[in-house]
Amino acid sequence: MARTAKLAGRASSTPSSLASGGAGEVELRDHSLHPGTSVMVEWDAIEKWLELEVGASVLTADHGVEVPIDLLVKKPFRLAPWAEFMVGVGPELVQITGPDGGTFFGGELALDFMFWPWGRRVGLWVEPAYDLVFHGGASSGVGGMGGMLLGW
């Protein structure tokens, strides 16, 4: 019983972040630009050692919309009391509408920069990323997300 209470108390104090902002990706095959918006939530799986992030974007695509959803496992590095850097990797599911639409799988590598100039409740985030998606062969892109960050 004491173990359960201790674990429950630890889980409730786990730092978490919610972010929303702009997103964009450049396909490396044809150099097409896909702008859009993004949202993500992350939490400490193992304090100061491992974070998990679930993110989704809505991007314009040729004759449709592209919705990549990812689950990243990230290693955090605290640069200063107000700045963090993380390296993340994980699977990605991409839903595309339009003539060449469908659901495709791939992976993503991301670098995550978080800045907390106003304390741990409000901050800014920038996340450049590389993804490889299997869509009629391998398709890769370089992109990024960034925007407002809320912590609790």
Order of alpha helices (4+ residues) and beta strands (2+ residues): alpha-beta-beta-beta-beta-beta-beta-beta-beta
